[in-house]
């Protein structure tokens, strides 16, 4: 029997080595766990920083887009305002259209008085022949037979000055061929040779106008004041 026998030599030393080995393995596992936990925490922190950076970047991008849109709208509105102002303010070098909406632009160098509707009064005495009276002398070329001319005009009865027709009242000039029978003889005869840019008074006897009238046309001698705006 082996009861009471002393332990074999070296047995205690081997036991202590086994305990140390177990302790070292336990410590190694604990360190590995701590490293894994630290790595996970670091990864979480890095991910959180990345999310914050992305959120900031997205916010800044949104602000930048809004700023660009506001700038575009301001530029568009400013352009519209400038366009409206340009449309409402004639150029200093351009001729203004005739007053009352009755006309095309005046010819170059024309008297600005052609922008204003003339006041036409009644004639005096008996009218027996065509009388052409220059009121404003234009600097353009002379009107030739067969040309199409553009005019503003006022027509009144010679005897009392009552107005019966006016391009100014209609709000647009009249264009027609001259000297070829498209208008009354008093116009065909009185306007050929007049220079563009002129204002002339035509005193026309009945036989060179509409005679005794009829069909709603004015009868008797007539007076017209005619502005010659173009001829081509």
Order of alpha helices (4+ residues) and beta strands (2+ residues): alpha-beta-beta-beta-alpha-beta-alpha-beta-beta
